[in-house]
Structure formats: C-alpha cells, structure tokens
Amino acid sequence: MNLPPFARSQRLTIVAGILCFVLVLVVLQLWLLTATMESFLGGSDAIIVPAALASIGCFGLNFGLLHFFLRKLDR
Amino acid sequence: MKIEDPESISKSPDGKAPRDQPAWREQFPIDWPTDDFRSRRDFTKLLGLTSLAFVVGQLWIALLALRRRDREPRSLPPREIASVGELPVGGSKVFDYPRAGAKCVLTRVTEVKFVAYGQKCTHLSCPVIPRPERNRLQCPCHEGAFDLATGEPVAGPPRRPLPRLRLEVRGDRVYALGVEEGVL
C-alpha cells in the first residue's frame, strides 16, 4: 500500500495514537506477568500457558505497529 | 515571492513569536515538532522492548513451572507422621514432609478429624502456629490468619491458601499421602 507522505503534524498525531495503543498493551502484559507469578508461587500452573500466549499476542501487535507504521512514518 | 510551508516552520513550545523568546532559545534553536515526534517515537520503541521483556518473563515462568513439575513427584508414598494417641484434641505436631526441611504442622481438630498444612505462611514464609481454640492458624510475623478447616486465608496480608496434605488414619496411626494443592 503506497500512502502519500504524512505532514509533520499528522505524523505527530499518528505516533501519539500508536504510543497510547502500545502503552495499553504493555500495561496488560504487566498485569498478566504479575498474575502469572502470583499463581505460580501459589502452586497452580493452570494459567501459565494461556497467559504466555496472550502476552506473545500483545507483543505481536506491538511489533506490528512499530515495524510497519513507524517505518512508514520515518520515510 | 516565495511562500514558506507553515509545516516546515520551527515553532517554540509556548507558541510565542520568535522575538518574544528568551535569548538562549535564539542561540540554540530547536525544531520542536520534529523533536516531539522523535521523542514520542523513541519512547514507543522503548515500550516495544519492554513488551518483549514481559514475554521473556512469561516464558521464564513457564520454564520454572516445567522444572518444578519434573522435580516434584505427583503422588508421594504414604508416610506415618503420628499416632492417634500422641495428640489430644486441639494438639498439634510439626513434622518434615515430603523431604527434610519442608516443615508441616498436623492438628487434631476433633476426636476423629486431623488436618495438616505446610507451615510456611504464603505471605513471607514465616512459620504458622495452630490456634485450634480460634479455629485458625496464626502467622505471628504480620498477624496473618488461615482457616484451620480449609487453609484459606481469613485475615492479614496472605492471599493464597496454605498447601494442604492428604491424610489417612489407619488404626491408631496417621499417614500423609501427598499434597492436595499448593507447593510445600
């Protein structure tokens, strides 16, 4: 997809939007990590795999946003 | 006459005209919109790395869980831990189970009912003390308390239940058969 280059003010708005989205996902990952650690220390292993998959999914979204959108904005 | 693109004009953060800016800003001009863009972009990239670190943390916990599963046998052989006559109603005994150093506490609740839990408080691992008259196991360090019948936390900072042992009374002997839930 070939988009026209963004104006400076547009780039600032877009990167702020991406920043908010990534921040929410990272906070979600932090919560997943603490909940998993709590469960692990309590002797339960049931949520470890689902939480790890969810965390990997969040990272995939973050990576996609950073890789595709920021690269496009930097051009 | 050449018309300058307003997008390319460097603006100060307070929006005032260049002649109203302090001297140092004139001497060290900064392209603020570009600076804002770069700082936000770099912070977003840092968050991306943080996200990767959290994934590594999750995988690390999964690895620890696998190692723990390999180390701890699922079912333990029955082991005699006390005789029925040894403990009066309300009495208790500390013993090592399933290995030396893993302290557990056995309590005789009624004539026929015994309960046993790991003795480490699930808050900060202080040894809990049975208080059968209050139907509790008390942690003296931070005034945590657990229900004597279930091991569930009922007061203070602990949020997780105590690991409970499976018990069986055969004749006049009390045997531990393994751990119901939790890690000793």
Interface residues (C-beta under 8 A of the other chain):
Chain A: A7 R8 S9 R11 L12 V15 A16 I18 L19 V22 L23 L25 V26 Q29 L30 L32 L33 T36 M37 E38 F40 L41 G42 G43 S44 D45 I48 V49 A51 A52 S55 I56 C58 F59 N62 F63 L66 L70 L73 D74
Chain B: E7 S8 P33 T34 D36 F37 R40 R41 F43 T44 K45 L47 G48 T50 S51 L52 F54 V55 G57 Q58 L59 I61 A62 L64 A65 R69 T122 R159 R160 P161 P163 E181 G182 V183
